[in-house]
Amino acid sequence: MDPKYQRVELNDGHFMPVLGFGTYVPPEPGETPLPKDENGKVMFDTVDLCAIWEVECHPYLNQSKLLDFCKSKDIVLVAHSALGTQRHKLWVDQNSPALLEDPVLCALAKKHKPSPALIALRYQLQRGVVVLAKSYNEQRIRENVQVFEFQLTSEDMKVLDGLNGNFRYAVMDFLVDHPDYPFSDEY
């Protein structure tokens, strides 16, 4: 890590800010500054996706295109909402589907003997996605560690890939008019 600018150098010579998405590290002396548009805003391209710290990623929104891009650039994708959502009324449409009640996840859980949550977590791990599963419940914390005790077959993975419907729990409609609203981008 470069403590002066709080950034980590990636394998391709680019840098990732430690603070995550949206942070900007000024160029060092002699480096080319980032290009700006006619309004003076810094223009980003797909290489700047290395600044993404974590993204919503679960079987209903598997982010396969973004994951492929990240892998091609040696970027590790970190999934948030890997188990769907807690369905908080302020952020999530209460009519949205409950991921952990999905019949496909439940059938695979019955086949492999863990919970639907472990199936969803294992799916991400086998895809090379980092999952930060958090819980305040001691039993769930102990259960989450069991994700390393089984493997999904390639057929199971294909079935789970088939759940993708580009369904996002955290849409943040109130920000849709913001110029940096990320969910209208290709990724």
NUSE-256315 format. One line per 2 residues: their letters; for each residue x, y, z of N, C-alpha, C, CB. Coordinates in Angstrom, 1 decimal. Glycine has a CB too. Example, Ala and Ser with C-alpha at 12.3 -4.5 7.8 and 13.67 -1.06 7.14 Angstrom:
2
as	13.2 -5.7 7.8 12.3 -4.5 7.8 13.2 -3.3 7.8 11.3 -4.5 9.0 | 12.8 -2.2 7.1 13.7 -1.1 7.1 12.9 0.0 7.9 14.1 -0.6 5.7
This chain:
187
md	0.8 -1.2 0.0 0.0 0.0 0.0 0.9 1.2 0.0 -0.9 0.0 1.2 | 0.4 2.2 -0.7 1.1 3.5 -0.8 0.5 4.4 0.3 1.0 4.2 -2.2
pk	1.1 4.6 1.5 0.5 5.3 2.5 0.3 6.8 2.2 1.3 5.2 3.8 | 1.1 7.4 1.3 0.9 8.8 1.0 -0.4 9.1 0.4 2.1 9.2 0.1
yq	-0.8 8.2 -0.5 -2.1 8.4 -1.2 -3.2 7.4 -0.9 -1.8 8.3 -2.7 | -2.9 6.5 0.1 -3.9 5.6 0.6 -4.5 4.8 -0.6 -5.1 6.3 1.3
rv	-3.6 4.1 -1.3 -4.0 3.3 -2.4 -3.2 2.0 -2.5 -3.9 4.1 -3.7 | -3.7 1.1 -3.3 -3.0 -0.2 -3.4 -2.7 -0.4 -4.9 -3.9 -1.4 -2.9
el	-1.5 -0.7 -5.2 -1.1 -1.0 -6.6 -1.6 -2.3 -7.1 0.4 -0.8 -6.9 | -2.3 -2.3 -8.3 -2.8 -3.6 -8.9 -1.7 -4.2 -9.8 -4.1 -3.3 -9.6
nd	-1.9 -5.4 -10.2 -1.0 -6.1 -11.0 -0.7 -5.4 -12.3 -1.4 -7.5 -11.3 | -1.6 -4.7 -12.9 -1.4 -4.0 -14.2 -0.9 -2.6 -14.1 -2.7 -4.0 -14.9
gh	-0.4 -2.2 -12.9 0.2 -0.9 -12.7 -0.8 0.2 -12.3 0.8 -0.5 -13.9 | -2.1 -0.1 -12.4 -3.2 0.8 -11.9 -3.2 0.8 -10.4 -4.5 0.5 -12.6
fm	-3.9 1.8 -9.8 -4.1 1.8 -8.4 -5.5 1.8 -8.0 -3.4 3.1 -7.8 | -5.8 1.1 -6.9 -7.1 1.1 -6.3 -7.2 1.9 -5.0 -7.6 -0.4 -6.1
pv	-8.0 2.9 -4.9 -8.1 3.6 -3.6 -8.6 2.7 -2.5 -9.0 4.8 -3.8 | -8.0 2.8 -1.4 -8.4 2.0 -0.2 -9.8 2.4 0.2 -7.4 2.2 0.9
lg	-10.2 3.6 0.0 -11.5 4.1 0.5 -12.6 3.6 -0.3 -11.5 5.6 0.6 | -12.4 3.0 -1.5 -13.4 2.4 -2.3 -14.0 3.3 -3.4 -14.5 2.0 -1.4
fg	-15.2 3.0 -3.8 -15.9 3.6 -4.9 -16.0 5.1 -4.7 -17.2 2.9 -5.1 | -15.7 5.8 -5.8 -15.9 7.2 -5.8 -14.8 8.1 -5.3 -17.1 7.5 -5.0
ty	-13.7 7.4 -4.7 -12.6 8.2 -4.3 -11.7 8.5 -5.4 -11.9 7.5 -3.1 | -10.9 9.6 -5.3 -10.0 10.0 -6.4 -8.7 10.3 -5.8 -10.6 11.2 -7.1
vp	-7.7 9.7 -6.3 -6.3 9.9 -5.9 -5.6 10.8 -6.9 -5.5 8.6 -5.6 | -5.1 11.9 -6.5 -4.5 12.8 -7.5 -3.2 12.1 -8.1 -4.1 14.2 -6.9
pe	-2.9 12.4 -9.3 -1.7 11.8 -9.9 -0.4 12.3 -9.2 -1.6 12.1 -11.4 | 0.6 11.4 -9.1 1.9 11.8 -8.6 2.6 12.8 -9.6 2.7 10.6 -8.3
pg	3.5 13.5 -9.1 4.2 14.4 -10.0 4.8 13.6 -11.2 5.4 15.1 -9.3 | 4.6 14.1 -12.4 5.1 13.4 -13.6 4.1 12.4 -14.2 6.3 12.6 -13.2
et	3.0 12.0 -13.4 2.0 11.2 -14.0 1.0 12.0 -14.8 1.2 10.4 -12.9 | 0.4 11.4 -15.8 -0.6 12.1 -16.6 -1.9 12.3 -15.8 -0.9 11.4 -17.9
pl	-2.5 13.5 -15.7 -3.7 13.6 -14.9 -4.9 12.9 -15.7 -4.0 15.1 -14.7 | -5.9 12.6 -15.0 -7.1 12.0 -15.6 -7.8 12.9 -16.5 -8.1 11.4 -14.5
pk	-8.3 12.4 -17.7 -8.9 13.3 -18.6 -10.2 13.9 -18.0 -9.2 12.6 -19.9 | -10.6 15.1 -18.4 -11.8 15.8 -17.9 -12.7 16.1 -19.1 -11.5 17.0 -17.1
de	-14.0 16.1 -18.9 -14.9 16.5 -19.9 -15.1 18.1 -19.9 -16.3 15.9 -19.7 | -16.0 18.6 -20.8 -16.1 20.0 -20.9 -16.6 20.7 -19.7 -17.1 20.3 -22.1
ng	-17.2 19.9 -18.7 -17.7 20.5 -17.4 -16.6 20.4 -16.3 -18.9 19.8 -17.0 | -15.5 19.9 -16.7 -14.4 19.7 -15.7 -14.5 18.5 -14.8 -14.4 20.9 -14.8
kv	-15.5 17.6 -15.2 -15.6 16.3 -14.4 -14.6 15.3 -15.0 -17.0 15.8 -14.5 | -14.0 14.5 -14.1 -13.1 13.5 -14.5 -13.9 12.4 -15.3 -12.3 12.8 -13.3
mf	-13.3 12.0 -16.4 -13.9 11.0 -17.3 -13.3 9.6 -16.9 -13.8 11.3 -18.8 | -14.2 8.6 -16.6 -13.8 7.3 -16.2 -14.1 6.3 -17.4 -14.4 6.9 -14.9
dt	-13.4 5.3 -17.5 -13.7 4.2 -18.4 -13.7 2.9 -17.6 -12.7 4.2 -19.6 | -13.8 1.8 -18.3 -14.0 0.5 -17.6 -12.8 0.2 -16.8 -14.2 -0.6 -18.6
vd	-11.6 0.7 -17.1 -10.4 0.4 -16.3 -10.6 1.0 -14.9 -9.1 1.1 -16.9 | -11.4 2.0 -14.7 -11.7 2.6 -13.4 -12.6 1.8 -12.6 -12.3 4.0 -13.6
lc	-13.1 0.7 -13.1 -14.0 -0.2 -12.3 -13.1 -0.8 -11.1 -14.6 -1.3 -13.1 | -11.8 -0.7 -11.2 -11.0 -1.2 -10.1 -11.3 -0.4 -8.8 -9.5 -1.1 -10.4
ai	-12.0 0.7 -8.9 -12.3 1.5 -7.8 -13.6 1.0 -7.1 -12.5 3.0 -8.2 | -14.3 0.1 -7.7 -15.5 -0.5 -7.0 -15.0 -1.4 -5.9 -16.3 -1.3 -8.0
we	-15.6 -1.1 -4.7 -15.2 -1.9 -3.5 -16.1 -3.1 -3.4 -15.3 -1.0 -2.3 | -17.4 -2.9 -3.6 -18.3 -4.1 -3.5 -19.5 -3.7 -4.3 -18.6 -4.5 -2.1
ve	-20.2 -4.8 -4.8 -21.4 -4.6 -5.6 -22.4 -5.6 -5.2 -21.1 -4.7 -7.1 | -23.7 -5.2 -5.4 -24.8 -6.2 -5.1 -24.6 -7.4 -6.1 -26.2 -5.5 -5.3
ch	-24.6 -8.6 -5.5 -24.3 -9.8 -6.3 -24.9 -11.0 -5.6 -22.8 -10.0 -6.6 | -25.9 -11.6 -6.2 -26.6 -12.8 -5.7 -27.1 -13.6 -6.9 -27.7 -12.4 -4.6
py	-27.7 -14.7 -6.6 -28.2 -15.5 -7.8 -29.2 -14.8 -8.7 -28.8 -16.7 -7.3 | -30.0 -13.8 -8.2 -30.9 -13.1 -9.0 -30.3 -11.9 -9.7 -32.1 -12.5 -8.1
ln	-29.1 -11.6 -9.3 -28.3 -10.5 -10.0 -26.8 -11.0 -9.9 -28.4 -9.1 -9.3 | -26.5 -11.9 -10.8 -25.2 -12.6 -10.7 -24.0 -11.8 -11.2 -25.2 -13.9 -11.3
qs	-24.3 -10.7 -11.9 -23.2 -9.8 -12.3 -22.1 -10.5 -13.2 -22.5 -9.1 -11.1 | -22.5 -11.5 -14.0 -21.6 -12.3 -14.7 -20.7 -11.5 -15.7 -22.3 -13.4 -15.5
kl	-21.3 -10.5 -16.3 -20.5 -9.7 -17.3 -19.4 -8.9 -16.5 -21.4 -8.8 -18.1 | -19.8 -8.3 -15.4 -18.9 -7.5 -14.6 -17.9 -8.5 -14.0 -19.7 -6.8 -13.4
ld	-18.3 -9.6 -13.5 -17.3 -10.6 -13.0 -16.3 -11.0 -14.0 -18.0 -11.8 -12.4 | -16.7 -11.3 -15.2 -15.8 -11.6 -16.3 -14.8 -10.5 -16.5 -16.5 -12.0 -17.6
fc	-15.3 -9.3 -16.6 -14.4 -8.1 -16.8 -13.4 -8.0 -15.6 -15.2 -6.8 -16.9 | -13.9 -8.1 -14.4 -13.0 -8.0 -13.2 -11.9 -9.1 -13.3 -13.8 -8.2 -11.9
ks	-12.3 -10.3 -13.6 -11.3 -11.4 -13.6 -10.3 -11.1 -14.7 -12.0 -12.8 -13.9 | -10.7 -10.5 -15.8 -9.7 -10.2 -16.9 -8.7 -9.2 -16.5 -10.4 -9.8 -18.1
kd	-9.0 -8.4 -15.5 -8.2 -7.3 -15.0 -7.6 -7.6 -13.6 -8.9 -6.0 -14.9 | -7.7 -8.9 -13.2 -7.2 -9.3 -11.8 -7.8 -8.4 -10.7 -5.7 -9.2 -11.8
iv	-9.1 -8.1 -10.9 -9.8 -7.4 -9.9 -10.7 -8.4 -9.1 -10.7 -6.2 -10.5 | -10.7 -8.3 -7.8 -11.6 -9.2 -7.1 -12.9 -8.5 -6.8 -10.9 -9.6 -5.7
lv	-14.0 -9.2 -7.2 -15.3 -8.7 -7.0 -15.8 -9.1 -5.6 -16.3 -9.2 -8.1 | -16.3 -8.1 -4.8 -16.8 -8.4 -3.5 -18.3 -8.2 -3.5 -16.2 -7.4 -2.5
ah	-19.0 -9.2 -3.1 -20.5 -9.2 -3.2 -21.1 -8.7 -1.9 -21.0 -10.6 -3.4 | -22.0 -7.7 -2.0 -22.9 -7.4 -0.9 -24.3 -7.9 -1.2 -22.8 -5.9 -0.5
sa	-25.1 -8.1 -0.2 -26.4 -8.7 -0.4 -26.4 -10.1 -1.1 -27.3 -7.7 -1.3 | -25.4 -10.8 -0.8 -25.2 -12.2 -1.4 -26.3 -13.1 -1.0 -23.9 -12.8 -1.0
lg	-27.0 -12.8 0.1 -28.2 -13.6 0.5 -29.5 -12.9 0.2 -28.1 -13.9 2.0 | -29.5 -12.0 -0.7 -30.7 -11.2 -1.0 -30.7 -10.0 -0.1 -31.9 -12.1 -0.7
tq	-31.6 -9.9 0.8 -31.7 -8.6 1.6 -32.5 -8.9 2.8 -32.4 -7.5 0.8 | -32.4 -8.0 3.8 -33.2 -8.1 5.0 -34.6 -7.5 4.8 -32.5 -7.5 6.2
rh	-34.8 -7.0 3.6 -36.0 -6.4 3.1 -36.5 -5.2 4.0 -37.1 -7.5 3.2 | -35.5 -4.3 4.3 -35.8 -3.1 5.0 -36.8 -2.3 4.2 -34.5 -2.3 5.4
kl	-37.9 -1.8 4.9 -38.9 -1.1 4.2 -38.5 0.2 3.5 -40.0 -0.7 5.2 | -37.4 0.8 4.0 -36.9 2.1 3.4 -36.2 1.8 2.1 -36.1 2.8 4.4
wv	-35.6 0.7 1.9 -34.7 0.4 0.8 -35.2 -0.6 -0.2 -33.4 0.0 1.3 | -36.1 -1.5 0.3 -36.5 -2.6 -0.6 -38.0 -2.7 -0.8 -35.9 -3.9 0.0
dq	-38.4 -2.9 -2.0 -39.8 -3.2 -2.3 -40.2 -4.4 -1.6 -40.0 -3.3 -3.9 | -41.3 -4.3 -0.8 -41.7 -5.4 0.0 -42.4 -6.5 -0.8 -42.7 -4.9 1.1
ns	-42.7 -6.2 -2.1 -43.2 -7.3 -3.0 -42.1 -8.0 -3.7 -44.1 -6.6 -4.0 | -40.8 -7.7 -3.5 -39.7 -8.3 -4.2 -39.6 -9.8 -3.7 -38.4 -7.6 -4.0
pa	-39.1 -10.7 -4.5 -39.0 -12.1 -4.1 -37.9 -12.3 -3.0 -38.6 -12.9 -5.3 | -38.2 -13.2 -2.1 -37.3 -13.5 -1.1 -36.3 -14.6 -1.6 -38.0 -14.0 0.2
ll	-35.1 -14.2 -1.8 -34.1 -15.1 -2.4 -34.0 -16.5 -1.7 -32.7 -14.5 -2.4 | -33.9 -16.4 -0.4 -33.7 -17.7 0.4 -34.9 -18.6 0.4 -33.3 -17.3 1.8
ed	-36.0 -18.1 -0.1 -37.2 -19.0 -0.3 -37.3 -19.5 -1.7 -38.4 -18.2 0.1 | -36.4 -19.2 -2.6 -36.5 -19.6 -3.9 -36.5 -21.1 -4.0 -35.3 -19.1 -4.8
pv	-37.4 -21.7 -4.8 -37.5 -23.2 -4.9 -36.2 -23.9 -5.4 -38.7 -23.6 -5.9 | -35.5 -23.2 -6.3 -34.2 -23.8 -6.8 -33.2 -23.9 -5.7 -33.7 -23.0 -8.0
lc	-33.0 -22.8 -4.9 -32.1 -22.8 -3.8 -32.5 -23.8 -2.8 -32.0 -21.4 -3.2 | -33.8 -23.9 -2.5 -34.3 -24.8 -1.5 -34.1 -26.3 -1.9 -35.8 -24.6 -1.2
al	-34.3 -26.6 -3.2 -34.0 -27.9 -3.8 -32.6 -28.3 -3.7 -34.5 -28.0 -5.2 | -31.7 -27.4 -4.0 -30.3 -27.6 -3.9 -29.8 -27.8 -2.4 -29.4 -26.5 -4.6
ak	-30.5 -27.1 -1.5 -30.2 -27.2 -0.1 -30.6 -28.6 0.4 -30.9 -26.1 0.7 | -31.7 -29.0 -0.1 -32.1 -30.4 0.3 -31.2 -31.4 -0.3 -33.6 -30.6 -0.2
kh	-30.7 -31.2 -1.5 -29.8 -32.2 -2.1 -28.4 -32.2 -1.4 -29.6 -31.8 -3.6 | -27.9 -31.1 -1.0 -26.6 -31.0 -0.4 -26.6 -31.0 1.1 -25.8 -29.8 -0.9
kp	-27.7 -30.8 1.7 -28.0 -30.8 3.1 -27.7 -29.5 3.9 -27.2 -31.9 3.7 | -27.1 -28.5 3.3 -27.0 -27.2 4.1 -28.2 -26.4 3.8 -25.7 -26.4 3.6
sp	-28.2 -25.2 4.3 -29.4 -24.2 4.2 -29.3 -23.6 2.8 -29.3 -23.2 5.3 | -30.4 -23.0 2.3 -30.4 -22.2 1.1 -29.4 -21.1 1.2 -31.8 -21.6 0.8
al	-29.2 -20.5 2.3 -28.1 -19.4 2.5 -26.8 -20.0 2.1 -28.2 -18.9 3.9 | -26.4 -21.2 2.6 -25.1 -21.7 2.3 -25.0 -22.0 0.8 -24.9 -23.0 3.1
ia	-26.1 -22.4 0.2 -26.0 -22.7 -1.3 -25.7 -21.4 -2.0 -27.4 -23.3 -1.8 | -26.3 -20.3 -1.6 -26.1 -19.0 -2.2 -24.7 -18.5 -2.0 -27.1 -17.9 -1.7
lr	-24.1 -18.7 -0.8 -22.8 -18.3 -0.5 -21.8 -19.2 -1.3 -22.5 -18.4 1.0 | -22.0 -20.5 -1.3 -21.1 -21.4 -2.0 -21.1 -21.1 -3.5 -21.5 -22.9 -1.8
yq	-22.2 -20.7 -4.0 -22.3 -20.3 -5.5 -21.3 -19.2 -5.8 -23.8 -19.9 -5.8 | -21.3 -18.2 -4.9 -20.4 -17.1 -5.1 -19.0 -17.5 -5.0 -20.7 -15.9 -4.1
lq	-18.6 -18.2 -4.0 -17.3 -18.6 -3.8 -16.7 -19.4 -5.0 -17.1 -19.5 -2.5 | -17.5 -20.3 -5.5 -17.1 -21.1 -6.6 -16.9 -20.3 -7.9 -18.0 -22.3 -6.9
rg	-17.6 -19.2 -7.9 -17.4 -18.3 -9.1 -16.2 -17.4 -8.9 -18.7 -17.4 -9.2 | -15.6 -17.4 -7.7 -14.4 -16.5 -7.5 -14.8 -15.2 -6.9 -13.7 -16.3 -8.7
vv	-16.0 -15.1 -6.4 -16.5 -13.8 -5.8 -16.3 -13.9 -4.3 -18.0 -13.6 -6.1 | -15.8 -12.8 -3.7 -15.6 -12.7 -2.3 -16.9 -12.3 -1.7 -14.5 -11.6 -1.9
vl	-17.3 -13.0 -0.6 -18.6 -12.8 0.1 -18.3 -12.4 1.5 -19.5 -14.0 0.0 | -18.9 -11.2 1.9 -18.8 -10.8 3.3 -20.1 -11.0 3.9 -18.3 -9.3 3.3
ak	-20.3 -12.2 4.5 -21.6 -12.5 5.1 -21.5 -12.0 6.6 -21.9 -14.1 5.0 | -22.4 -11.2 7.0 -22.4 -10.7 8.3 -23.7 -11.2 9.0 -22.3 -9.2 8.4
sy	-23.5 -11.4 10.3 -24.6 -11.7 11.2 -24.3 -11.4 12.6 -25.0 -13.2 11.0 | -25.4 -11.2 13.4 -25.2 -11.0 14.8 -25.7 -12.3 15.5 -26.0 -9.8 15.3
ne	-26.2 -13.2 14.8 -26.7 -14.4 15.3 -25.6 -15.5 15.3 -27.9 -14.9 14.4 | -25.3 -16.0 16.5 -24.2 -16.9 16.7 -24.4 -18.2 15.9 -24.0 -17.3 18.2
qr	-25.6 -18.7 15.8 -25.9 -19.9 15.1 -25.6 -19.7 13.6 -27.3 -20.4 15.3 | -26.0 -18.5 13.0 -25.8 -18.3 11.6 -24.3 -18.1 11.3 -26.5 -17.0 11.2
ir	-23.6 -17.5 12.3 -22.1 -17.3 12.1 -21.4 -18.7 12.0 -21.5 -16.5 13.2 | -21.8 -19.6 12.9 -21.2 -20.9 12.9 -21.6 -21.6 11.6 -21.7 -21.7 14.1
en	-22.9 -21.4 11.2 -23.4 -22.1 9.9 -22.6 -21.6 8.7 -24.9 -21.8 9.7 | -22.3 -20.3 8.7 -21.6 -19.7 7.5 -20.3 -20.4 7.2 -21.5 -18.2 7.7
vq	-19.6 -20.8 8.3 -18.3 -21.4 8.1 -18.4 -22.8 7.4 -17.6 -21.6 9.5 | -19.6 -23.4 7.5 -19.8 -24.7 6.8 -19.8 -24.6 5.3 -21.1 -25.3 7.3
vf	-19.7 -23.4 4.8 -19.7 -23.2 3.3 -18.6 -23.9 2.7 -19.7 -21.7 3.0 | -17.5 -24.2 3.5 -16.3 -24.8 2.9 -16.4 -26.3 3.0 -15.1 -24.3 3.7
ef	-17.5 -26.9 3.5 -17.6 -28.3 3.7 -18.3 -29.1 2.6 -18.4 -28.6 5.0 | -18.7 -28.4 1.5 -19.3 -29.0 0.4 -19.0 -28.3 -0.9 -20.8 -29.2 0.6
ql	-19.3 -28.9 -2.0 -19.0 -28.3 -3.4 -20.3 -28.4 -4.2 -17.9 -29.0 -4.1 | -20.6 -27.5 -5.0 -21.7 -27.5 -5.9 -21.2 -28.1 -7.2 -22.3 -26.1 -6.2
ts	-22.0 -29.0 -7.9 -21.5 -29.5 -9.2 -21.6 -28.5 -10.3 -22.4 -30.8 -9.5 | -21.0 -28.8 -11.4 -21.2 -27.8 -12.5 -22.6 -27.7 -13.0 -20.3 -28.3 -13.7
ed	-23.4 -28.8 -12.8 -24.8 -28.7 -13.2 -25.5 -27.8 -12.2 -25.4 -30.1 -13.1 | -25.2 -27.9 -10.9 -25.8 -27.0 -9.9 -25.5 -25.6 -10.2 -25.3 -27.4 -8.5
mk	-24.3 -25.3 -10.6 -23.8 -23.9 -10.9 -24.6 -23.4 -12.1 -22.3 -23.9 -11.2 | -24.8 -24.2 -13.1 -25.6 -23.8 -14.3 -27.1 -23.5 -13.9 -25.6 -24.9 -15.4
vl	-27.6 -24.3 -13.0 -29.0 -24.1 -12.6 -29.1 -22.8 -11.8 -29.5 -25.3 -11.6 | -28.1 -22.5 -11.0 -28.1 -21.2 -10.2 -27.8 -20.1 -11.1 -27.0 -21.3 -9.1
dg	-27.0 -20.2 -12.1 -26.8 -19.2 -13.1 -28.1 -18.8 -13.8 -25.8 -19.6 -14.2 | -29.0 -19.8 -14.0 -30.3 -19.6 -14.6 -31.3 -18.8 -13.8 -30.9 -21.0 -14.9
ln	-31.0 -18.6 -12.5 -31.8 -17.7 -11.7 -31.6 -16.2 -12.0 -31.5 -18.0 -10.2 | -30.5 -15.9 -12.7 -30.2 -14.5 -12.9 -31.3 -13.9 -13.7 -28.8 -14.4 -13.6
gn	-31.8 -12.8 -13.2 -32.8 -12.0 -13.9 -32.5 -10.5 -13.9 -34.2 -12.3 -13.4 | -31.2 -10.2 -13.5 -30.8 -8.8 -13.3 -31.7 -8.1 -12.4 -30.7 -8.1 -14.7
fr	-32.1 -8.8 -11.3 -33.0 -8.2 -10.3 -32.2 -7.6 -9.2 -34.0 -9.3 -9.8 | -32.4 -6.3 -9.0 -31.6 -5.6 -8.0 -32.5 -5.3 -6.8 -31.0 -4.3 -8.6
ya	-32.1 -5.6 -5.6 -32.9 -5.3 -4.4 -32.7 -3.8 -4.0 -32.4 -6.2 -3.2 | -31.4 -3.3 -4.1 -31.1 -1.9 -3.7 -31.1 -1.1 -5.0 -29.7 -1.9 -3.0
vm	-32.2 -0.6 -5.4 -32.3 0.2 -6.6 -32.1 1.7 -6.4 -33.7 0.0 -7.3 | -32.3 2.2 -5.2 -32.1 3.6 -4.8 -32.7 4.5 -5.8 -30.6 3.9 -4.7
df	-34.0 4.4 -6.1 -34.7 5.2 -7.1 -34.6 6.7 -6.8 -36.2 4.8 -7.1 | -34.5 7.1 -5.5 -34.4 8.5 -5.2 -33.1 9.1 -5.7 -34.4 8.7 -3.7
lv	-32.2 8.3 -6.2 -30.9 8.9 -6.8 -30.9 8.8 -8.3 -29.7 8.2 -6.2 | -31.9 8.3 -8.9 -31.9 8.0 -10.4 -31.5 9.3 -11.2 -33.2 7.5 -10.8
dh	-31.8 10.5 -10.8 -31.5 11.6 -11.5 -30.1 12.2 -11.3 -32.5 12.7 -11.2 | -29.4 11.5 -10.3 -28.0 12.0 -10.0 -27.1 11.6 -11.2 -27.5 11.3 -8.7
pd	-26.2 12.5 -11.6 -25.3 12.2 -12.7 -24.4 10.9 -12.5 -24.4 13.4 -13.0 | -24.1 10.6 -11.3 -23.3 9.4 -11.0 -24.1 8.2 -10.7 -22.3 9.7 -10.0
yp	-25.4 8.2 -10.9 -26.2 7.0 -10.6 -25.7 5.8 -11.4 -27.7 7.3 -11.0 | -25.2 4.8 -10.7 -24.5 3.7 -11.3 -25.3 2.6 -12.0 -23.6 3.0 -10.4
fs	-26.6 2.5 -11.7 -27.4 1.4 -12.1 -27.9 1.5 -13.6 -28.5 1.1 -11.2 | -27.6 2.6 -14.2 -28.0 2.7 -15.6 -26.8 2.3 -16.6 -28.5 4.1 -16.0
de	-25.6 2.1 -15.9 -24.5 1.7 -16.7 -24.6 0.3 -17.2 -23.2 1.9 -15.9 | -23.7 -0.1 -18.2 -23.8 -1.4 -18.7 -23.5 -2.5 -17.7 -22.7 -1.5 -19.8
y	-22.6 -2.2 -16.8 -22.3 -3.2 -15.7 -23.3 -3.0 -14.6 -20.9 -3.1 -15.2
